[in-house]
């Protein structure tokens, strides 16, 4: 597997913070940069089976502005974060991994507990090894 | 040596570059991709994409909020 590239630790599971995950992943794929996403914390819920379509929480301190943002995105016909991730995987080298610790804590230990966009369940050491030498972003 | 037309008008960032990448995957060296877009980000993004992928930005024309980006494909292996 190619090392380096863009490595994203997705911790937040809120709808507004999933947007940059989609944009950065699709952009990296556009540029031919490999992407590895490590899903952990609250983001686990967005990637569980049925999760992508049921994310509706937003960052608490911007709660009042969320409807404005979501309406603006809808008016632009901007794709959802999930569609952006699907596009990224279609055109580039993009892999999504769920955190094995959180998988155990949240009773999501089987691959079938996740949306099919998730490639595997791995430990943090595996992710760090993949990310070595590349850029790491925490969302 | 074909000219490939891509209409990405109405698509927001990063959609236009993805449309460009889809066309690039089918293109051959010597082809020119002509991309139409309305997202103003394409001006800087087309340049960044060309620098990253080793293709040549021939020019960007702007009129009435539309951008016509011309790229010479030369990095296909």
Backbone of each chain as ProteinMPNN parsed JSONL, in Angstrom:
{"seq_chain_A": "XXXXXXXXXXXXXXXXXXXXXXXXXXXXXXXXXXXXXXXXXXXXXXXXXXXXXXXXXXXXXXXXXXXXXXXXXXXXXXXXXXXXXXXXXXXXXXXXXXXXXXXXXXXXXXXXXXXXXXXXXXXXXXXXXXXXXXXXXXX", "coords_chain_A": {"N_chain_A": [[0.84, -1.206, 0.0], [0.464, 2.234, -0.763], [2.291, 4.745, 0.954], [1.876, 7.724, 3.02], [0.26, 10.576, 1.67], [-3.081, 11.881, 2.25], [-4.41, 11.844, 5.431], [-7.119, 11.309, 7.43], [-8.519, 11.8, 10.556], [-11.563, 11.106, 11.674], [-13.54, 12.277, 14.004], [-15.678, 13.775, 14.99], [-19.209, 13.517, 14.717], [-21.022, 15.163, 13.619], [-23.3, 16.766, 11.332], [-22.445, 19.133, 10.037], [-19.664, 19.032, 10.268], [-19.052, 16.829, 8.822], [-19.166, 17.632, 6.249], [-16.691, 19.003, 5.416], [-15.115, 16.674, 5.503], [-16.053, 15.213, 3.325], [-15.513, 17.042, 1.22], [-12.686, 17.444, 1.363], [-11.766, 14.829, 0.961], [-12.754, 14.209, -1.601], [-11.456, 16.181, -3.061], [-8.731, 15.535, -2.671], [-8.728, 13.067, -3.949], [-9.27, 13.958, -6.531], [-6.848, 15.155, -7.111], [-5.178, 13.044, -7.217], [-4.122, 12.169, -4.859], [-3.6, 9.797, -2.343], [-6.05, 8.747, 0.071], [-6.722, 8.152, 3.461], [-9.075, 7.326, 5.785], [-9.831, 7.465, 9.154], [-12.238, 6.404, 11.127], [-13.687, 7.338, 14.112], [-14.786, 7.744, 17.574], [-17.666, 9.84, 17.837], [-18.22, 9.888, 15.17], [-18.499, 7.314, 14.37], [-21.177, 6.678, 14.43], [-22.247, 7.91, 12.203], [-21.336, 6.299, 10.231], [-22.379, 3.838, 10.601], [-24.573, 1.102, 9.725], [-27.179, 2.414, 7.845], [-26.614, 4.832, 8.89], [-25.498, 7.112, 7.358], [-27.7, 8.479, 6.196], [-29.073, 9.395, 8.328], [-27.876, 11.347, 9.836], [-28.215, 14.132, 11.723], [-27.479, 15.875, 13.655], [-25.847, 18.912, 14.639], [-22.928, 21.025, 15.126], [-22.87, 22.26, 18.357], [-22.439, 25.03, 19.147], [-23.017, 26.42, 16.835], [-25.558, 25.939, 16.225], [-27.824, 27.544, 15.723], [-27.285, 28.606, 13.243], [-27.206, 26.512, 11.54], [-29.532, 25.711, 9.965], [-29.475, 27.69, 7.989], [-27.083, 27.195, 6.649], [-27.537, 24.563, 5.714], [-29.728, 24.971, 4.086], [-28.642, 26.661, 2.174], [-26.74, 24.95, 1.008], [-28.45, 23.078, -0.103], [-29.815, 24.631, -1.964], [-27.774, 25.17, -3.738], [-27.593, 22.764, -4.841], [-25.631, 21.122, -3.879], [-23.695, 18.191, -3.461], [-24.226, 15.612, -0.948], [-22.234, 14.938, 2.029], [-21.8, 12.228, 2.06], [-22.232, 11.423, -0.585], [-20.096, 12.779, -1.711], [-17.966, 11.364, -0.612], [-18.418, 8.873, -1.773], [-17.987, 9.5, -4.457], [-15.298, 10.214, -4.279], [-14.158, 7.737, -3.653], [-14.736, 6.398, -5.955], [-13.236, 7.69, -7.983], [-10.641, 7.825, -6.997], [-7.888, 6.728, -4.825], [-9.091, 5.814, -2.115], [-9.68, 4.994, 1.201], [-11.684, 3.776, 3.87], [-11.665, 3.379, 7.312], [-12.846, 1.85, 10.265], [-12.547, 2.436, 13.759], [-11.252, 0.032, 15.938], [-11.422, -0.036, 18.717], [-13.543, 1.731, 19.383], [-15.458, 0.371, 17.982], [-15.869, -1.868, 19.502], [-16.707, -0.719, 21.912], [-19.092, 0.5, 21.14], [-20.606, -1.569, 20.343], [-20.329, -2.466, 17.685], [-19.055, -4.511, 16.165], [-18.93, -6.087, 13.894], [-18.37, -6.233, 10.353], [-20.716, -6.073, 8.969], [-22.216, -4.369, 10.476], [-21.846, -1.884, 9.55], [-22.118, 0.862, 7.164], [-21.747, 0.108, 3.682], [-19.671, 1.613, 2.605], [-17.55, 1.655, 4.288], [-14.374, 0.215, 4.6], [-12.928, -1.514, 6.314], [-12.356, -2.744, 9.699], [-10.086, -1.504, 11.902], [-7.142, -1.265, 14.082], [-5.642, 1.498, 15.937], [-2.895, 1.502, 15.558], [-2.532, 0.418, 13.045], [-3.635, 2.406, 11.451], [-1.9, 4.553, 12.031], [0.461, 3.593, 11.011], [-0.172, 3.499, 8.309], [-0.476, 6.196, 7.875], [2.0, 7.266, 8.266], [4.469, 9.608, 7.48], [2.785, 11.085, 5.898], [0.207, 13.653, 5.533], [-1.758, 14.548, 8.352], [-5.045, 15.023, 9.426], [-7.321, 16.146, 11.83], [-10.69, 15.883, 12.461]], "CA_chain_A": [[0.0, 0.0, 0.0], [1.216, 3.491, -0.845], [2.283, 5.487, 2.218], [1.802, 9.178, 2.878], [-1.064, 11.037, 1.264], [-3.896, 12.615, 3.209], [-4.973, 10.927, 6.426], [-8.097, 12.079, 8.194], [-9.126, 11.166, 11.72], [-12.894, 11.696, 11.763], [-14.048, 12.037, 15.349], [-17.004, 14.389, 15.127], [-20.243, 12.878, 13.909], [-22.08, 16.132, 13.303], [-23.535, 16.947, 9.896], [-21.642, 20.233, 9.484], [-18.247, 18.66, 10.195], [-18.873, 15.777, 7.821], [-19.025, 18.283, 4.935], [-15.281, 19.081, 5.013], [-14.578, 15.326, 5.25], [-16.393, 14.899, 1.93], [-14.825, 17.962, 0.293], [-11.241, 17.169, 1.357], [-11.534, 13.501, 0.373], [-12.982, 14.284, -3.052], [-10.406, 17.023, -3.627], [-7.495, 14.753, -2.7], [-8.898, 12.078, -5.021], [-9.124, 14.724, -7.777], [-5.435, 15.462, -7.321], [-4.416, 11.807, -7.244], [-3.513, 11.955, -3.537], [-4.303, 8.741, -1.612], [-6.74, 9.193, 1.289], [-7.083, 7.129, 4.443], [-9.941, 7.943, 6.791], [-9.98, 6.653, 10.366], [-13.49, 6.82, 11.758], [-13.684, 7.006, 15.53], [-15.682, 8.595, 18.368], [-19.072, 10.012, 17.424], [-18.359, 9.668, 13.726], [-18.89, 5.911, 14.17], [-22.633, 6.611, 14.228], [-22.543, 8.333, 10.831], [-20.885, 5.258, 9.308], [-23.012, 2.542, 10.858], [-25.588, 0.793, 8.726], [-28.277, 3.369, 7.908], [-26.116, 6.061, 9.505], [-25.287, 8.289, 6.501], [-28.92, 9.238, 5.897], [-29.766, 9.813, 9.551], [-27.087, 12.308, 10.596], [-28.846, 15.448, 11.713], [-26.923, 16.744, 14.698], [-24.841, 19.867, 14.188], [-22.089, 21.547, 16.191], [-23.75, 22.972, 19.291], [-22.323, 26.494, 19.192], [-23.525, 27.028, 15.599], [-26.858, 25.311, 16.02], [-28.79, 28.494, 15.16], [-26.949, 28.893, 11.845], [-27.224, 25.277, 10.751], [-30.541, 25.684, 8.898], [-29.053, 28.589, 6.902], [-26.059, 26.462, 5.901], [-28.117, 23.404, 5.036], [-30.596, 25.481, 3.025], [-27.73, 27.152, 1.142], [-26.168, 23.792, 0.314], [-29.52, 22.464, -0.892], [-30.093, 25.527, -3.102], [-26.67, 24.993, -4.701], [-27.613, 21.346, -5.24], [-24.343, 20.54, -3.507], [-23.857, 16.799, -3.037], [-24.064, 15.364, 0.488], [-20.896, 14.454, 2.384], [-21.734, 10.812, 1.726], [-22.054, 11.339, -2.037], [-18.731, 13.208, -2.013], [-17.085, 10.24, -0.274], [-18.604, 7.831, -2.79], [-17.281, 9.982, -5.661], [-13.865, 10.128, -3.991], [-13.755, 6.339, -3.747], [-14.874, 5.98, -7.362], [-12.19, 8.23, -8.858], [-9.295, 7.817, -6.423], [-7.465, 5.686, -3.892], [-9.651, 6.284, -0.844], [-10.11, 3.875, 2.052], [-12.301, 4.206, 5.122], [-11.502, 2.369, 8.346], [-13.474, 2.129, 11.558], [-11.676, 2.21, 14.915], [-11.663, -1.22, 16.592], [-11.772, 0.237, 20.115], [-14.91, 2.271, 19.392], [-16.338, -0.678, 17.461], [-16.189, -2.728, 20.633], [-17.464, 0.06, 22.894], [-20.418, 0.83, 20.623], [-21.218, -2.84, 19.896], [-20.351, -2.476, 16.215], [-17.834, -5.283, 15.912], [-18.936, -6.794, 12.615], [-18.372, -5.419, 9.133], [-22.109, -5.905, 8.555], [-22.824, -3.307, 11.286], [-21.476, -0.605, 8.937], [-22.448, 1.18, 5.787], [-20.767, -0.565, 2.817], [-18.57, 2.509, 2.231], [-16.446, 1.371, 5.21], [-13.582, -0.879, 4.054], [-12.483, -2.499, 7.301], [-12.237, -2.296, 11.091], [-8.658, -1.673, 12.24], [-6.658, -0.595, 15.286], [-4.974, 2.777, 15.719], [-1.531, 1.277, 15.068], [-2.628, 0.219, 11.595], [-3.841, 3.726, 10.839], [-0.671, 5.351, 12.171], [1.431, 3.039, 10.072], [-0.589, 3.963, 6.976], [-0.37, 7.658, 7.798], [3.392, 7.69, 8.464], [5.051, 10.374, 6.382], [1.781, 11.876, 5.174], [-0.468, 14.698, 6.308], [-2.848, 14.036, 9.186], [-6.018, 16.047, 9.814], [-8.301, 15.672, 12.823], [-11.945, 16.643, 12.355]], "C_chain_A": [[0.874, 1.254, 0.0], [1.135, 4.24, 0.483], [2.203, 6.981, 1.963], [0.393, 9.599, 2.548], [-1.761, 11.815, 2.359], [-4.583, 11.63, 4.138], [-5.881, 11.721, 7.358], [-8.638, 11.249, 9.353], [-10.476, 11.847, 11.904], [-13.492, 11.314, 13.101], [-15.471, 12.569, 15.511], [-18.009, 13.682, 14.227], [-21.314, 13.853, 13.487], [-22.098, 16.464, 11.811], [-22.651, 18.038, 9.299], [-20.171, 19.847, 9.339], [-17.98, 17.507, 9.226], [-18.713, 16.388, 6.425], [-17.549, 18.424, 4.547], [-14.626, 17.717, 4.81], [-14.819, 14.954, 3.782], [-15.596, 15.744, 0.946], [-13.331, 17.629, 0.206], [-10.932, 15.821, 0.708], [-11.682, 13.547, -1.136], [-11.884, 15.098, -3.721], [-9.087, 16.261, -3.723], [-7.57, 13.717, -3.817], [-8.737, 12.751, -6.385], [-7.656, 14.933, -8.132], [-4.557, 14.209, -7.351], [-3.704, 11.508, -5.936], [-4.276, 10.836, -2.823], [-4.899, 9.259, -0.297], [-7.041, 7.994, 2.179], [-7.881, 7.821, 5.542], [-10.103, 6.974, 7.961], [-11.188, 7.187, 11.109], [-13.474, 6.379, 13.216], [-14.702, 7.887, 16.253], [-17.102, 8.641, 17.832], [-19.291, 9.79, 15.93], [-18.748, 8.219, 13.414], [-20.379, 5.807, 13.822], [-23.033, 6.996, 12.807], [-22.207, 7.244, 9.822], [-21.484, 3.891, 9.614], [-24.084, 2.303, 9.796], [-26.786, 1.723, 8.903], [-27.864, 4.718, 8.466], [-26.053, 7.279, 8.594], [-26.548, 9.118, 6.251], [-29.602, 9.75, 7.165], [-28.961, 10.792, 10.411], [-27.792, 13.661, 10.571], [-28.367, 16.358, 12.844], [-25.937, 17.705, 14.069], [-24.056, 20.372, 15.398], [-22.906, 22.504, 17.049], [-23.664, 24.501, 19.194], [-22.801, 27.189, 17.913], [-24.908, 26.496, 15.232], [-27.856, 26.235, 15.313], [-28.535, 28.769, 13.674], [-27.063, 27.676, 10.926], [-28.301, 25.268, 9.656], [-30.16, 26.561, 7.702], [-28.044, 27.865, 6.0], [-26.674, 25.342, 5.08], [-29.014, 23.837, 3.879], [-29.729, 25.955, 1.852], [-27.137, 26.012, 0.321], [-27.211, 23.143, -0.598], [-29.825, 23.31, -2.132], [-29.016, 25.396, -4.187], [-26.7, 23.618, -5.334], [-26.248, 20.706, -4.97], [-24.574, 19.1, -3.078], [-23.669, 16.657, -1.527], [-22.638, 14.892, 0.761], [-20.705, 13.0, 1.973], [-21.522, 10.615, 0.223], [-20.64, 11.762, -2.431], [-17.734, 12.08, -1.711], [-17.184, 9.125, -1.309], [-17.879, 8.205, -4.079], [-15.778, 9.836, -5.47], [-13.373, 8.69, -4.152], [-13.797, 5.836, -5.197], [-13.681, 6.451, -8.203], [-10.778, 8.088, -8.288], [-9.02, 6.636, -5.51], [-7.877, 6.138, -2.489], [-10.15, 5.091, -0.034], [-10.634, 4.415, 3.379], [-12.231, 3.061, 6.139], [-12.198, 2.789, 9.629], [-12.52, 1.686, 12.665], [-12.145, 0.98, 15.705], [-12.05, -1.029, 18.063], [-13.214, 0.73, 20.221], [-15.912, 1.218, 18.916], [-16.794, -1.578, 18.604], [-17.084, -1.983, 21.627], [-18.908, 0.318, 22.445], [-21.17, -0.399, 20.081], [-21.416, -2.85, 18.383], [-19.147, -3.275, 15.732], [-17.788, -5.975, 14.556], [-19.001, -5.824, 11.441], [-19.81, -5.125, 8.693], [-22.848, -4.858, 9.399], [-22.642, -1.94, 10.63], [-22.088, -0.406, 7.56], [-21.366, 0.553, 4.899], [-19.577, 0.314, 2.393], [-17.336, 2.27, 3.116], [-15.697, 0.115, 4.722], [-13.231, -1.943, 5.086], [-12.516, -1.885, 8.704], [-10.792, -2.561, 11.489], [-8.317, -0.964, 13.546], [-5.907, 0.674, 14.924], [-3.562, 2.602, 15.171], [-1.518, 1.115, 13.55], [-2.774, 1.558, 10.894], [-2.561, 4.56, 10.895], [0.394, 4.894, 11.19], [1.106, 3.479, 8.646], [-0.286, 5.439, 6.803], [1.073, 8.148, 7.877], [3.931, 8.42, 7.242], [4.067, 11.231, 5.613], [1.206, 12.973, 6.061], [-1.58, 14.063, 7.124], [-3.744, 15.201, 9.609], [-7.009, 15.421, 10.785], [-9.56, 16.532, 12.701], [-12.889, 16.199, 13.456]], "O_chain_A": [[1.895, 1.314, 0.684], [0.061, 4.362, 1.071], [2.429, 7.449, 0.847], [-0.568, 9.045, 3.082], [-1.126, 12.339, 3.275], [-5.253, 10.699, 3.691], [-5.452, 12.685, 7.991], [-9.147, 10.145, 9.161], [-10.535, 13.027, 12.25], [-13.901, 10.172, 13.309], [-16.341, 11.913, 16.084], [-17.684, 13.297, 13.103], [-22.391, 13.449, 13.049], [-21.072, 16.447, 11.132], [-22.159, 17.891, 8.18], [-19.504, 20.281, 8.4], [-16.836, 17.241, 8.859], [-18.185, 15.74, 5.522], [-17.174, 18.007, 3.451], [-13.68, 17.601, 4.031], [-13.928, 14.454, 3.094], [-15.068, 15.23, -0.04], [-12.775, 17.542, -0.889], [-9.943, 15.69, -0.014], [-10.856, 13.003, -1.869], [-11.43, 14.757, -4.813], [-8.402, 16.333, -4.743], [-6.599, 13.51, -4.546], [-8.134, 12.179, -7.293], [-7.274, 14.893, -9.301], [-3.338, 14.303, -7.494], [-2.785, 10.689, -5.9], [-5.499, 10.922, -2.707], [-4.307, 10.113, 0.363], [-7.542, 6.966, 1.722], [-7.414, 8.785, 6.15], [-10.466, 5.812, 7.776], [-11.16, 8.292, 11.652], [-13.273, 5.203, 13.52], [-15.398, 8.682, 15.622], [-17.667, 7.624, 17.427], [-20.411, 9.535, 15.487], [-19.26, 7.926, 12.334], [-20.786, 4.961, 13.025], [-24.016, 6.489, 12.267], [-22.715, 7.249, 8.7], [-21.141, 2.9, 8.969], [-24.449, 3.219, 9.058], [-27.347, 1.809, 9.996], [-28.67, 5.647, 8.512], [-26.494, 8.362, 8.98], [-26.464, 10.338, 6.11], [-30.602, 10.463, 7.083], [-29.307, 11.041, 11.566], [-27.945, 14.264, 9.509], [-28.819, 17.497, 12.957], [-25.268, 17.372, 13.091], [-24.463, 20.176, 16.543], [-23.545, 23.428, 16.546], [-24.687, 25.184, 19.162], [-22.973, 28.408, 17.901], [-25.355, 26.595, 14.09], [-28.619, 25.81, 14.446], [-29.456, 29.123, 12.937], [-27.022, 27.797, 9.702], [-28.018, 24.861, 8.529], [-30.472, 26.236, 6.556], [-28.133, 27.912, 4.773], [-26.371, 25.188, 3.897], [-29.068, 23.183, 2.837], [-30.038, 25.689, 0.69], [-27.045, 26.096, -0.904], [-26.904, 22.717, -1.712], [-30.062, 22.774, -3.215], [-29.299, 25.496, -5.38], [-25.931, 23.331, -6.252], [-25.779, 19.862, -5.734], [-25.558, 18.816, -2.394], [-23.021, 17.496, -0.901], [-21.921, 14.496, -0.158], [-19.612, 12.585, 1.59], [-20.742, 9.76, -0.197], [-20.047, 11.198, -3.351], [-16.78, 11.869, -2.46], [-16.184, 8.512, -1.68], [-17.242, 7.366, -4.716], [-15.067, 9.395, -6.372], [-12.305, 8.452, -4.716], [-13.013, 4.978, -5.603], [-13.174, 5.702, -9.037], [-9.807, 8.219, -9.034], [-9.797, 5.685, -5.43], [-7.097, 6.767, -1.774], [-10.94, 4.282, -0.521], [-10.102, 5.376, 3.933], [-12.67, 1.942, 5.874], [-12.139, 3.953, 10.026], [-11.79, 0.703, 12.529], [-13.31, 0.903, 16.095], [-12.89, -1.756, 18.593], [-14.001, 0.232, 21.026], [-17.053, 1.172, 19.376], [-17.951, -1.994, 18.664], [-18.075, -2.523, 22.12], [-19.826, 0.348, 23.264], [-22.22, -0.278, 19.451], [-22.484, -3.183, 17.869], [-18.318, -2.766, 14.977], [-16.722, -6.404, 14.116], [-19.599, -4.751, 11.523], [-20.091, -4.072, 8.122], [-23.98, -4.497, 9.078], [-23.21, -0.95, 11.091], [-22.512, -1.35, 6.893], [-20.205, 0.472, 5.301], [-18.585, -0.2, 1.876], [-16.22, 2.633, 2.745], [-16.314, -0.918, 4.463], [-13.233, -3.135, 4.778], [-12.68, -0.676, 8.869], [-10.322, -3.697, 11.425], [-9.102, -0.163, 14.052], [-5.575, 0.904, 13.761], [-3.078, 3.442, 14.411], [-0.62, 1.604, 12.864], [-2.127, 1.817, 9.879], [-2.188, 5.198, 9.911], [1.128, 5.7, 10.619], [2.007, 3.794, 7.869], [0.11, 5.883, 5.725], [1.348, 9.313, 7.59], [3.861, 7.92, 6.12], [4.471, 12.024, 4.762], [1.659, 13.19, 7.185], [-2.263, 13.152, 6.655], [-3.264, 16.229, 10.087], [-7.474, 14.3, 10.579], [-9.501, 17.756, 12.824], [-14.005, 16.708, 13.556]]}, "seq_chain_B": "XXXXXXXXXXXXXXXXXXXXXXXXXXXXXXXXXXXXXXXXXXXXXXXXXXXXXXXXXXXXXXXXXXXXXXXXXXXXX", "coords_chain_B": {"N_chain_B": [[-5.642, 13.5, -30.721], [-7.876, 15.005, -29.822], [-10.59, 17.273, -29.073], [-12.025, 17.582, -26.016], [-15.086, 18.158, -24.656], [-16.346, 19.415, -21.641], [-19.022, 19.916, -19.581], [-19.52, 21.608, -16.773], [-21.102, 23.367, -15.58], [-22.934, 24.94, -12.997], [-22.224, 23.144, -11.095], [-20.805, 22.807, -7.878], [-17.707, 23.445, -6.075], [-16.048, 20.54, -4.859], [-16.772, 19.676, -7.42], [-16.419, 20.485, -10.259], [-13.662, 19.923, -10.743], [-13.632, 17.207, -10.368], [-15.225, 16.426, -12.534], [-13.472, 17.144, -14.531], [-11.379, 15.329, -13.961], [-12.665, 12.913, -14.529], [-12.959, 13.151, -17.295], [-10.296, 13.323, -17.992], [-9.376, 10.767, -17.375], [-10.244, 9.293, -19.539], [-8.949, 10.452, -21.606], [-6.306, 11.072, -24.062], [-2.758, 11.661, -24.452], [-2.026, 14.82, -25.797], [-4.606, 15.47, -26.357], [-7.127, 18.003, -25.887], [-8.781, 19.303, -23.157], [-11.758, 20.991, -22.747], [-13.219, 22.767, -20.389], [-16.23, 23.844, -19.037], [-17.357, 25.996, -16.522], [-19.094, 27.305, -13.635], [-18.402, 27.777, -11.071], [-16.393, 29.848, -9.227], [-14.079, 29.053, -8.028], [-12.74, 27.414, -9.742], [-10.823, 28.709, -11.242], [-8.37, 29.002, -9.777], [-8.198, 26.365, -8.982], [-7.978, 24.773, -11.298], [-5.463, 25.417, -12.143], [-3.949, 24.489, -9.973], [-4.531, 21.76, -10.153], [-3.384, 21.112, -12.631], [-0.682, 21.638, -12.074], [-0.186, 19.709, -10.149], [-0.688, 17.309, -11.501], [0.773, 17.379, -13.8], [-0.111, 18.364, -16.275], [-0.964, 20.749, -18.904], [-2.002, 24.015, -18.475], [-3.732, 25.819, -20.708], [-5.236, 28.103, -20.883], [-7.639, 30.388, -19.386], [-10.792, 31.56, -19.973], [-13.044, 34.129, -19.163], [-16.412, 34.928, -18.982], [-19.441, 36.596, -18.404], [-19.831, 35.387, -15.835], [-19.134, 32.807, -16.365], [-16.699, 30.259, -16.817], [-14.244, 29.255, -19.065], [-12.14, 26.727, -19.344], [-9.091, 25.658, -20.637], [-7.206, 22.827, -21.197], [-4.223, 21.16, -21.912], [-3.56, 17.828, -22.387], [-0.978, 15.914, -21.152], [0.203, 14.095, -19.426], [-0.436, 11.433, -19.455], [0.166, 7.947, -19.03]], "CA_chain_B": [[-5.651, 14.975, -30.686], [-9.289, 15.402, -29.814], [-11.02, 18.269, -28.088], [-13.066, 16.961, -25.179], [-15.868, 19.194, -23.986], [-16.928, 19.018, -20.354], [-19.909, 20.979, -19.069], [-19.638, 21.471, -15.323], [-21.797, 24.564, -15.098], [-23.921, 24.666, -11.947], [-21.645, 22.256, -10.095], [-19.965, 23.534, -6.92], [-16.436, 22.845, -5.664], [-14.995, 20.195, -5.832], [-17.387, 18.966, -8.556], [-15.821, 20.722, -11.573], [-12.377, 19.23, -10.905], [-13.972, 15.786, -10.53], [-15.65, 16.262, -13.935], [-12.216, 17.216, -15.282], [-10.668, 14.066, -13.742], [-13.378, 11.858, -15.265], [-12.611, 13.325, -18.715], [-8.857, 13.031, -18.092], [-9.166, 9.313, -17.346], [-10.521, 8.726, -20.866], [-8.22, 11.225, -22.621], [-4.957, 10.663, -24.471], [-1.825, 12.777, -24.552], [-2.262, 15.624, -26.999], [-6.002, 15.927, -26.337], [-7.387, 19.231, -25.13], [-10.066, 19.297, -22.444], [-12.365, 22.313, -22.584], [-14.14, 22.641, -19.258], [-17.057, 25.013, -18.725], [-17.766, 25.965, -15.116], [-19.583, 28.566, -13.053], [-17.802, 27.925, -9.736], [-15.216, 30.7, -9.422], [-12.913, 28.348, -7.511], [-12.078, 26.656, -10.813], [-9.678, 29.463, -11.776], [-7.167, 28.579, -9.053], [-8.165, 24.904, -8.865], [-7.498, 24.18, -12.555], [-4.02, 25.64, -12.125], [-3.406, 23.56, -8.971], [-4.656, 20.399, -10.682], [-2.375, 20.961, -13.69], [0.64, 21.571, -11.438], [-0.081, 18.432, -9.438], [-0.776, 16.14, -12.38], [1.702, 17.499, -14.929], [-0.759, 18.749, -17.526], [-0.677, 22.162, -19.193], [-3.146, 24.933, -18.528], [-3.539, 26.689, -21.878], [-5.83, 29.408, -20.605], [-8.978, 30.44, -18.798], [-11.549, 32.735, -20.408], [-14.167, 34.387, -18.27], [-17.423, 35.875, -19.477], [-20.765, 36.483, -17.772], [-19.858, 34.434, -14.73], [-18.778, 31.454, -16.797], [-15.268, 30.089, -17.061], [-13.893, 28.219, -20.033], [-10.77, 26.324, -19.011], [-8.526, 24.778, -21.675], [-6.06, 22.088, -20.65], [-3.561, 20.206, -22.81], [-3.226, 16.609, -21.644], [0.347, 15.404, -21.506], [0.808, 13.257, -18.378], [-0.946, 10.055, -19.468], [1.26, 6.985, -19.22]], "C_chain_B": [[-7.095, 15.492, -30.723], [-9.517, 16.556, -28.848], [-12.188, 17.656, -27.323], [-13.801, 18.059, -24.424], [-16.504, 18.657, -22.717], [-17.762, 20.18, -19.834], [-20.14, 20.762, -17.582], [-20.356, 22.675, -14.737], [-22.85, 24.181, -14.06], [-23.38, 23.753, -10.852], [-20.688, 23.035, -9.2], [-18.687, 22.746, -6.612], [-16.692, 21.676, -4.711], [-15.501, 19.48, -7.073], [-16.717, 19.208, -9.899], [-14.488, 19.989, -11.781], [-12.628, 17.726, -11.058], [-14.432, 15.516, -11.968], [-14.426, 16.28, -14.85], [-11.454, 15.893, -15.176], [-11.334, 12.925, -14.518], [-13.022, 11.923, -16.752], [-11.151, 12.944, -18.944], [-8.589, 11.526, -18.158], [-9.366, 8.683, -18.716], [-9.675, 9.377, -21.956], [-6.867, 10.6, -22.965], [-4.062, 11.896, -24.483], [-2.056, 13.508, -25.878], [-3.712, 16.114, -27.09], [-6.102, 17.234, -25.555], [-8.755, 19.097, -24.453], [-10.538, 20.732, -22.31], [-13.473, 22.18, -21.539], [-14.903, 23.947, -19.047], [-17.512, 24.916, -17.276], [-18.282, 27.326, -14.675], [-19.022, 28.787, -11.649], [-16.483, 28.689, -9.885], [-13.936, 30.059, -8.893], [-12.112, 27.657, -8.606], [-10.843, 27.386, -11.346], [-8.375, 29.008, -11.107], [-7.043, 27.06, -9.037], [-7.648, 24.227, -10.133], [-5.978, 24.294, -12.614], [-3.354, 24.629, -11.166], [-3.435, 22.121, -9.493], [-3.59, 20.143, -11.751], [-0.979, 20.828, -13.096], [0.856, 20.201, -10.792], [0.041, 17.249, -10.394], [0.131, 16.234, -13.605], [1.044, 17.725, -16.278], [-0.625, 20.257, -17.703], [-1.956, 22.989, -19.312], [-2.908, 25.91, -19.675], [-4.158, 28.06, -21.649], [-7.204, 29.293, -19.982], [-9.648, 31.716, -19.314], [-12.752, 32.884, -19.491], [-15.151, 35.323, -18.955], [-18.779, 35.569, -18.856], [-20.836, 35.408, -16.687], [-19.582, 33.001, -15.13], [-17.291, 31.402, -17.123], [-15.079, 28.972, -18.067], [-12.408, 27.92, -19.85], [-10.274, 25.368, -20.091], [-7.234, 24.143, -21.146], [-5.528, 21.096, -21.682], [-3.106, 19.002, -21.99], [-1.868, 16.077, -22.097], [0.95, 14.449, -20.483], [0.288, 11.814, -18.378], [0.208, 9.097, -19.726], [0.807, 5.866, -20.125]], "O_chain_B": [[-7.457, 16.315, -31.564], [-8.733, 16.78, -27.926], [-13.2, 17.266, -27.906], [-13.2, 18.799, -23.645], [-17.119, 17.59, -22.712], [-17.26, 21.292, -19.67], [-20.863, 19.85, -17.18], [-20.235, 22.968, -13.547], [-23.572, 23.2, -14.238], [-24.004, 23.604, -9.802], [-19.869, 23.818, -9.68], [-18.607, 21.542, -6.859], [-17.513, 21.826, -3.806], [-14.746, 18.752, -7.717], [-16.46, 18.25, -10.629], [-14.218, 19.492, -12.875], [-11.912, 17.05, -11.797], [-14.071, 14.494, -12.552], [-14.353, 15.527, -15.82], [-10.942, 15.388, -16.175], [-10.652, 12.076, -15.094], [-12.81, 10.894, -17.394], [-10.809, 12.326, -19.952], [-7.709, 11.067, -18.886], [-8.747, 7.667, -19.034], [-9.676, 8.918, -23.098], [-6.363, 9.727, -22.259], [-4.544, 13.028, -24.519], [-2.252, 12.892, -26.926], [-4.005, 17.062, -27.818], [-5.279, 17.527, -24.687], [-9.757, 18.811, -25.108], [-9.806, 21.591, -21.818], [-14.512, 21.566, -21.78], [-14.306, 25.013, -18.898], [-17.999, 23.87, -16.846], [-17.952, 28.357, -15.262], [-19.157, 29.879, -11.098], [-15.571, 28.239, -10.579], [-12.835, 30.469, -9.262], [-10.936, 27.349, -8.418], [-9.918, 26.748, -11.849], [-7.403, 28.673, -11.785], [-5.937, 26.52, -9.074], [-6.952, 23.215, -10.051], [-5.293, 23.381, -13.076], [-2.346, 24.006, -11.497], [-2.485, 21.362, -9.3], [-2.97, 19.08, -11.771], [-0.182, 20.008, -13.552], [1.937, 19.619, -10.88], [0.783, 16.303, -10.13], [0.245, 15.273, -14.366], [1.581, 17.322, -17.31], [-0.226, 20.965, -16.778], [-2.845, 22.709, -20.116], [-1.991, 26.729, -19.62], [-3.663, 29.064, -22.163], [-7.848, 28.246, -20.04], [-9.133, 32.817, -19.118], [-13.387, 31.905, -19.098], [-14.769, 36.383, -19.451], [-19.201, 34.414, -18.795], [-21.783, 34.623, -16.635], [-19.77, 32.08, -14.335], [-16.708, 32.36, -17.63], [-15.662, 27.894, -17.948], [-11.545, 28.743, -20.157], [-10.946, 24.391, -20.422], [-6.31, 24.832, -20.713], [-6.279, 20.301, -22.247], [-2.361, 19.143, -21.02], [-1.649, 15.826, -23.282], [2.095, 14.028, -20.645], [0.532, 11.061, -17.435], [1.105, 9.378, -20.522], [1.579, 4.952, -20.412]]}, "name": "protein", "num_of_chains": 2, "seq": "XXXXXXXXXXXXXXXXXXXXXXXXXXXXXXXXXXXXXXXXXXXXXXXXXXXXXXXXXXXXXXXXXXXXXXXXXXXXXXXXXXXXXXXXXXXXXXXXXXXXXXXXXXXXXXXXXXXXXXXXXXXXXXXXXXXXXXXXXXXXXXXXXXXXXXXXXXXXXXXXXXXXXXXXXXXXXXXXXXXXXXXXXXXXXXXXXXXXXXXXXXXXXXXXXXXXXXXX"}
